[in-house]
Structures are given as structure tokens and as C-alpha cells.
Amino acid sequence: MECRIGCAACCIVVSISSPIPGMPLGKPAGVPCVQLTADRRCALFGKPERPAVCGGLQASEDMCGSTNEEAFSFLAELERATSPSRKPKA
């Protein structure tokens, strides 16, 4: 599956804990990556300095849905479910 041009949900919704050029401490959830271009594409796509986590994230029907809104919703739920600040109740 190809990414939907202009979506950029994965470049905005999810947190990235590894350094990104221009964001040495990574990227918090909900903050657009500084490498996101005006037309919502990755300026680092295909370059060696692109974080491995970004390169490893592959578009899928489940993740991307059929609209940008579905992609944002799916990834927001995934981010909440996997957030380190989410501690299990004792």
C-alpha cells in the first residue's frame, strides 16, 4: 500500500523517541515533525538520516483507513495504548 499523499498522520500523531534532524530529542505526539514539508511529505524520505522507526513504519489498510481522519484516529489510539506514561494499575 502506498501512503496517501497529503495525509502525514504518522508524521504528526505519533511520538518518536529517537533523534530527528532538527528535533534532537525526538518528537512528541501531536506535534508535526520539522521534516514535514509544506505539501505534507517527508523531507528525509529515502535518506540515511531518516530515523529507523520512520522507515520501518509501513502504510497498511488498518493504519491508514480510507481517509486522513481515519488514519489520525487509528494512530491516536495506538499512541495512547503504547504511551510510556500509561502505567498499568497495580
N, CA, C and O atoms as a GROMACS GRO file, in nm:
protein
  360
    1MET      N    1   0.085  -0.119   0.000
    1MET     CA    2   0.000   0.000   0.000
    1MET      C    3   0.089   0.124   0.000
    1MET      O    4   0.191   0.128   0.068
    2GLU      N    5   0.050   0.222  -0.076
    2GLU     CA    6   0.121   0.350  -0.081
    2GLU      C    7   0.058   0.448   0.018
    2GLU      O    8  -0.062   0.442   0.046
    3CYS      N    9   0.141   0.538   0.071
    3CYS     CA   10   0.088   0.642   0.158
    3CYS      C   11  -0.005   0.732   0.077
    3CYS      O   12   0.016   0.756  -0.042
    4ARG      N   13  -0.108   0.782   0.145
    4ARG     CA   14  -0.199   0.876   0.083
    4ARG      C   15  -0.131   1.014   0.085
    4ARG      O   16  -0.099   1.066   0.192
    5ILE      N   17  -0.108   1.070  -0.032
    5ILE     CA   18  -0.040   1.199  -0.042
    5ILE      C   19  -0.118   1.304   0.037
    5ILE      O   20  -0.240   1.317   0.024
    6GLY      N   21  -0.044   1.378   0.121
    6GLY     CA   22  -0.106   1.484   0.199
    6GLY      C   23  -0.162   1.441   0.333
    6GLY      O   24  -0.210   1.525   0.408
    7CYS      N   25  -0.157   1.312   0.365
    7CYS     CA   26  -0.211   1.265   0.492
    7CYS      C   27  -0.120   1.306   0.608
    7CYS      O   28  -0.158   1.387   0.692
    8ALA      N   29  -0.001   1.250   0.612
    8ALA     CA   30   0.102   1.281   0.712
    8ALA      C   31   0.062   1.248   0.856
    8ALA      O   32   0.123   1.300   0.950
    9ALA      N   33  -0.039   1.164   0.874
    9ALA     CA   34  -0.081   1.129   1.010
    9ALA      C   35   0.035   1.073   1.092
    9ALA      O   36   0.052   1.109   1.208
   10CYS      N   37   0.115   0.986   1.031
   10CYS     CA   38   0.225   0.924   1.105
   10CYS      C   39   0.335   1.026   1.138
   10CYS      O   40   0.415   1.002   1.229
   11CYS      N   41   0.341   1.138   1.067
   11CYS     CA   42   0.440   1.243   1.091
   11CYS      C   43   0.390   1.347   1.192
   11CYS      O   44   0.464   1.438   1.229
   12ILE      N   45   0.266   1.332   1.234
   12ILE     CA   46   0.206   1.428   1.327
   12ILE      C   47   0.159   1.360   1.455
   12ILE      O   48   0.195   1.403   1.565
   13VAL      N   49   0.081   1.255   1.442
   13VAL     CA   50   0.010   1.197   1.556
   13VAL      C   51   0.102   1.124   1.654
   13VAL      O   52   0.089   1.140   1.775
   14VAL      N   53   0.194   1.044   1.602
   14VAL     CA   54   0.273   0.957   1.690
   14VAL      C   55   0.397   1.029   1.744
   14VAL      O   56   0.448   1.122   1.683
   15SER      N   57   0.442   0.982   1.860
   15SER     CA   58   0.567   1.033   1.917
   15SER      C   59   0.682   0.952   1.857
   15SER      O   60   0.665   0.836   1.819
   16ILE      N   61   0.798   1.015   1.851
   16ILE     CA   62   0.920   0.948   1.805
   16ILE      C   63   1.026   0.976   1.909
   16ILE      O   64   1.059   1.091   1.935
   17SER      N   65   1.079   0.871   1.969
   17SER     CA   66   1.174   0.889   2.079
   17SER      C   67   1.318   0.903   2.031
   17SER      O   68   1.405   0.944   2.109
   18SER      N   69   1.345   0.871   1.907
   18SER     CA   70   1.482   0.884   1.856
   18SER      C   71   1.503   1.023   1.797
   18SER      O   72   1.408   1.089   1.757
   19PRO      N   73   1.629   1.067   1.791
   19PRO     CA   74   1.657   1.198   1.733
   19PRO      C   75   1.618   1.206   1.586
   19PRO      O   76   1.628   1.108   1.511
   20ILE      N   77   1.574   1.322   1.547
   20ILE     CA   78   1.539   1.354   1.408
   20ILE      C   79   1.619   1.480   1.376
   20ILE      O   80   1.628   1.569   1.461
   21PRO      N   81   1.678   1.492   1.258
   21PRO     CA   82   1.745   1.619   1.226
   21PRO      C   83   1.650   1.737   1.249
   21PRO      O   84   1.542   1.744   1.190
   22GLY      N   85   1.691   1.828   1.333
   22GLY     CA   86   1.607   1.943   1.369
   22GLY      C   87   1.526   1.920   1.495
   22GLY      O   88   1.469   2.014   1.550
   23MET      N   89   1.520   1.796   1.542
   23MET     CA   90   1.449   1.760   1.666
   23MET      C   91   1.536   1.658   1.740
   23MET      O   92   1.504   1.539   1.743
   24PRO      N   93   1.644   1.704   1.800
   24PRO     CA   94   1.740   1.612   1.862
   24PRO      C   95   1.686   1.527   1.977
   24PRO      O   96   1.743   1.424   2.011
   25LEU      N   97   1.576   1.570   2.036
   25LEU     CA   98   1.516   1.494   2.146
   25LEU      C   99   1.399   1.409   2.099
   25LEU      O  100   1.327   1.351   2.180
   26GLY      N  101   1.380   1.402   1.968
   26GLY     CA  102   1.266   1.329   1.914
   26GLY      C  103   1.147   1.421   1.898
   26GLY      O  104   1.161   1.544   1.899
   27LYS      N  105   1.029   1.361   1.882
   27LYS     CA  106   0.909   1.437   1.853
   27LYS      C  107   0.794   1.392   1.943
   27LYS      O  108   0.764   1.273   1.948
   28PRO      N  109   0.731   1.486   2.013
   28PRO     CA  110   0.615   1.448   2.093
   28PRO      C  111   0.493   1.417   2.006
   28PRO      O  112   0.482   1.465   1.893
   29ALA      N  113   0.404   1.338   2.058
   29ALA     CA  114   0.279   1.307   1.989
   29ALA      C  115   0.201   1.435   1.965
   29ALA      O  116   0.196   1.522   2.051
   30GLY      N  117   0.140   1.445   1.848
   30GLY     CA  118   0.057   1.559   1.815
   30GLY      C  119   0.131   1.678   1.759
   30GLY      O  120   0.068   1.777   1.722
   31VAL      N  121   0.263   1.671   1.754
   31VAL     CA  122   0.345   1.780   1.702
   31VAL      C  123   0.395   1.739   1.564
   31VAL      O  124   0.454   1.632   1.549
   32PRO      N  125   0.373   1.823   1.463
   32PRO     CA  126   0.424   1.788   1.330
   32PRO      C  127   0.577   1.780   1.331
   32PRO      O  128   0.643   1.864   1.392
   33CYS      N  129   0.632   1.683   1.264
   33CYS     CA  130   0.776   1.669   1.250
   33CYS      C  131   0.830   1.790   1.174
   33CYS      O  132   0.767   1.837   1.080
   34VAL      N  133   0.947   1.840   1.215
   34VAL     CA  134   1.006   1.954   1.145
   34VAL      C  135   1.048   1.917   1.003
   34VAL      O  136   1.072   2.005   0.921
   35GLN      N  137   1.057   1.789   0.973
   35GLN     CA  138   1.095   1.744   0.839
   35GLN      C  139   0.975   1.728   0.747
   35GLN      O  140   0.989   1.685   0.633
   36LEU      N  141   0.858   1.762   0.796
   36LEU     CA  142   0.736   1.756   0.715
   36LEU      C  143   0.731   1.881   0.627
   36LEU      O  144   0.735   1.993   0.677
   37THR      N  145   0.722   1.861   0.497
   37THR     CA  146   0.722   1.973   0.403
   37THR      C  147   0.584   2.039   0.396
   37THR      O  148   0.487   1.988   0.451
   38ALA      N  149   0.578   2.153   0.329
   38ALA     CA  150   0.452   2.226   0.317
   38ALA      C  151   0.344   2.143   0.249
   38ALA      O  152   0.225   2.160   0.278
   39ASP      N  153   0.383   2.052   0.160
   39ASP     CA  154   0.284   1.966   0.094
   39ASP      C  155   0.268   1.832   0.168
   39ASP      O  156   0.217   1.735   0.113
   40ARG      N  157   0.312   1.831   0.294
   40ARG     CA  158   0.295   1.718   0.386
   40ARG      C  159   0.362   1.590   0.338
   40ARG      O  160   0.302   1.482   0.336
   41ARG      N  161   0.487   1.606   0.299
   41ARG     CA  162   0.571   1.491   0.264
   41ARG      C  163   0.694   1.496   0.352
   41ARG      O  164   0.727   1.600   0.410
   42CYS      N  165   0.762   1.383   0.364
   42CYS     CA  166   0.882   1.375   0.446
   42CYS      C  167   1.004   1.424   0.367
   42CYS      O  168   1.035   1.370   0.261
   43ALA      N  169   1.070   1.524   0.420
   43ALA     CA  170   1.191   1.578   0.355
   43ALA      C  171   1.307   1.480   0.365
   43ALA      O  172   1.405   1.493   0.292
   44LEU      N  173   1.298   1.382   0.455
   44LEU     CA  174   1.406   1.285   0.473
   44LEU      C  175   1.378   1.151   0.406
   44LEU      O  176   1.460   1.060   0.415
   45PHE      N  177   1.265   1.138   0.339
   45PHE     CA  178   1.229   1.010   0.279
   45PHE      C  179   1.340   0.961   0.187
   45PHE      O  180   1.385   1.033   0.098
   46GLY      N  181   1.384   0.837   0.211
   46GLY     CA  182   1.488   0.776   0.130
   46GLY      C  183   1.629   0.818   0.166
   46GLY      O  184   1.725   0.775   0.102
   47LYS      N  185   1.644   0.902   0.267
   47LYS     CA  186   1.777   0.949   0.308
   47LYS      C  187   1.825   0.873   0.430
   47LYS      O  188   1.744   0.830   0.512
   48PRO      N  189   1.956   0.856   0.445
   48PRO     CA  190   2.009   0.778   0.558
   48PRO      C  191   1.982   0.841   0.694
   48PRO      O  192   1.979   0.770   0.794
   49GLU      N  193   1.962   0.971   0.700
   49GLU     CA  194   1.937   1.035   0.829
   49GLU      C  195   1.793   1.022   0.877
   49GLU      O  196   1.759   1.066   0.987
   50ARG      N  197   1.708   0.964   0.795
   50ARG     CA  198   1.570   0.939   0.836
   50ARG      C  199   1.572   0.837   0.950
   50ARG      O  200   1.637   0.733   0.937
   51PRO      N  201   1.503   0.863   1.060
   51PRO     CA  202   1.503   0.768   1.173
   51PRO      C  203   1.453   0.629   1.131
   51PRO      O  204   1.362   0.617   1.050
   52ALA      N  205   1.514   0.527   1.188
   52ALA     CA  206   1.477   0.389   1.155
   52ALA      C  207   1.330   0.362   1.184
   52ALA      O  208   1.265   0.289   1.110
   53VAL      N  209   1.277   0.420   1.290
   53VAL     CA  210   1.136   0.398   1.325
   53VAL      C  211   1.045   0.450   1.214
   53VAL      O  212   0.941   0.390   1.187
   54CYS      N  213   1.083   0.558   1.150
   54CYS     CA  214   1.003   0.612   1.040
   54CYS      C  215   1.011   0.521   0.918
   54CYS      O  216   0.910   0.492   0.854
   55GLY      N  217   1.131   0.476   0.888
   55GLY     CA  218   1.149   0.387   0.774
   55GLY      C  219   1.082   0.253   0.793
   55GLY      O  220   1.042   0.188   0.697
   56GLY      N  221   1.068   0.211   0.919
   56GLY     CA  222   1.006   0.082   0.948
   56GLY      C  223   0.855   0.085   0.951
   56GLY      O  224   0.791  -0.019   0.946
   57LEU      N  225   0.798   0.204   0.957
   57LEU     CA  226   0.652   0.216   0.960
   57LEU      C  227   0.599   0.205   0.818
   57LEU      O  228   0.627   0.290   0.734
   58GLN      N  229   0.523   0.103   0.793
   58GLN     CA  230   0.471   0.078   0.659
   58GLN      C  231   0.321   0.106   0.655
   58GLN      O  232   0.246   0.067   0.744
   59ALA      N  233   0.280   0.173   0.551
   59ALA     CA  234   0.138   0.202   0.533
   59ALA      C  235   0.061   0.071   0.521
   59ALA      O  236   0.105  -0.023   0.456
   60SER      N  237  -0.055   0.066   0.585
   60SER     CA  238  -0.141  -0.052   0.577
   60SER      C  239  -0.287  -0.005   0.579
   60SER      O  240  -0.317   0.106   0.624
   61GLU      N  241  -0.376  -0.090   0.531
   61GLU     CA  242  -0.518  -0.053   0.531
   61GLU      C  243  -0.568  -0.028   0.671
   61GLU      O  244  -0.646   0.064   0.693
   62ASP      N  245  -0.525  -0.110   0.768
   62ASP     CA  246  -0.569  -0.092   0.907
   62ASP      C  247  -0.525   0.044   0.961
   62ASP      O  248  -0.604   0.116   1.022
   63MET      N  249  -0.398   0.078   0.940
   63MET     CA  250  -0.343   0.200   0.995
   63MET      C  251  -0.394   0.324   0.922
   63MET      O  252  -0.428   0.424   0.986
   64CYS      N  253  -0.400   0.318   0.792
   64CYS     CA  254  -0.432   0.436   0.712
   64CYS      C  255  -0.581   0.457   0.690
   64CYS      O  256  -0.625   0.569   0.663
   65GLY      N  257  -0.659   0.350   0.700
   65GLY     CA  258  -0.802   0.363   0.674
   65GLY      C  259  -0.826   0.410   0.532
   65GLY      O  260  -0.739   0.396   0.445
   66SER      N  261  -0.942   0.465   0.507
   66SER     CA  262  -0.973   0.513   0.373
   66SER      C  263  -0.973   0.666   0.365
   66SER      O  264  -0.990   0.723   0.257
   67THR      N  265  -0.954   0.732   0.480
   67THR     CA  266  -0.948   0.879   0.484
   67THR      C  267  -0.838   0.923   0.579
   67THR      O  268  -0.791   0.844   0.662
   68ASN      N  269  -0.796   1.046   0.567
   68ASN     CA  270  -0.697   1.100   0.659
   68ASN      C  271  -0.750   1.098   0.803
   68ASN      O  272  -0.676   1.071   0.897
   69GLU      N  273  -0.878   1.128   0.819
   69GLU     CA  274  -0.938   1.129   0.952
   69GLU      C  275  -0.929   0.991   1.017
   69GLU      O  276  -0.901   0.980   1.136
   70GLU      N  277  -0.953   0.887   0.939
   70GLU     CA  278  -0.942   0.751   0.993
   70GLU      C  279  -0.798   0.722   1.033
   70GLU      O  280  -0.775   0.659   1.137
   71ALA      N  281  -0.702   0.766   0.954
   71ALA     CA  282  -0.561   0.744   0.988
   71ALA      C  283  -0.524   0.816   1.117
   71ALA      O  284  -0.458   0.758   1.204
   72PHE      N  285  -0.566   0.942   1.131
   72PHE     CA  286  -0.537   1.018   1.252
   72PHE      C  287  -0.599   0.950   1.374
   72PHE      O  288  -0.534   0.940   1.479
   73SER      N  289  -0.722   0.904   1.362
   73SER     CA  290  -0.791   0.838   1.473
   73SER      C  291  -0.722   0.708   1.513
   73SER      O  292  -0.700   0.684   1.631
   74PHE      N  293  -0.688   0.624   1.415
   74PHE     CA  294  -0.622   0.497   1.442
   74PHE      C  295  -0.488   0.520   1.511
   74PHE      O  296  -0.458   0.455   1.611
   75LEU      N  297  -0.409   0.611   1.458
   75LEU     CA  298  -0.276   0.634   1.515
   75LEU      C  299  -0.284   0.701   1.651
   75LEU      O  300  -0.200   0.675   1.737
   76ALA      N  301  -0.384   0.785   1.674
   76ALA     CA  302  -0.401   0.846   1.806
   76ALA      C  303  -0.432   0.740   1.911
   76ALA      O  304  -0.380   0.746   2.022
   77GLU      N  305  -0.516   0.645   1.875
   77GLU     CA  306  -0.548   0.536   1.968
   77GLU      C  307  -0.425   0.449   1.993
   77GLU      O  308  -0.400   0.409   2.106
   78LEU      N  309  -0.349   0.420   1.890
   78LEU     CA  310  -0.226   0.342   1.905
   78LEU      C  311  -0.126   0.415   1.994
   78LEU      O  312  -0.060   0.354   2.078
   79GLU      N  313  -0.114   0.545   1.975
   79GLU     CA  314  -0.024   0.626   2.058
   79GLU      C  315  -0.068   0.621   2.205
   79GLU      O  316   0.016   0.603   2.293
   80ARG      N  317  -0.197   0.636   2.230
   80ARG     CA  318  -0.246   0.628   2.369
   80ARG      C  319  -0.218   0.491   2.429
   80ARG      O  320  -0.175   0.481   2.544
   81ALA      N  321  -0.242   0.387   2.353
   81ALA     CA  322  -0.225   0.250   2.404
   81ALA      C  323  -0.080   0.213   2.431
   81ALA      O  324  -0.053   0.128   2.515
   82THR      N  325   0.014   0.277   2.362
   82THR     CA  326   0.153   0.240   2.376
   82THR      C  327   0.237   0.346   2.447
   82THR      O  328   0.359   0.332   2.457
   83SER      N  329   0.174   0.450   2.496
   83SER     CA  330   0.246   0.559   2.562
   83SER      C  331   0.314   0.509   2.689
   83SER      O  332   0.251   0.441   2.770
   84PRO      N  333   0.444   0.544   2.708
   84PRO     CA  334   0.513   0.505   2.831
   84PRO      C  335   0.450   0.566   2.956
   84PRO      O  336   0.464   0.512   3.065
   85SER      N  337   0.380   0.678   2.940
   85SER     CA  338   0.317   0.742   3.056
   85SER      C  339   0.193   0.666   3.102
   85SER      O  340   0.140   0.691   3.210
   86ARG      N  341   0.148   0.576   3.020
   86ARG     CA  342   0.030   0.493   3.054
   86ARG      C  343   0.078   0.378   3.140
   86ARG      O  344   0.134   0.280   3.090
   87LYS      N  345   0.057   0.389   3.269
   87LYS     CA  346   0.106   0.287   3.362
   87LYS      C  347  -0.006   0.191   3.399
   87LYS      O  348  -0.119   0.233   3.424
   88PRO      N  349   0.025   0.064   3.403
   88PRO     CA  350  -0.078  -0.032   3.444
   88PRO      C  351  -0.114  -0.012   3.591
   88PRO      O  352  -0.029   0.023   3.673
   89LYS      N  353  -0.239  -0.036   3.623
   89LYS     CA  354  -0.285  -0.022   3.762
   89LYS      C  355  -0.236  -0.141   3.842
   89LYS      O  356  -0.238  -0.255   3.795
   90ALA      N  357  -0.191  -0.112   3.963
   90ALA     CA  358  -0.137  -0.217   4.050
   90ALA      C  359  -0.246  -0.286   4.127
   90ALA      O  360  -0.218  -0.378   4.204
   0.00000   0.00000   0.00000
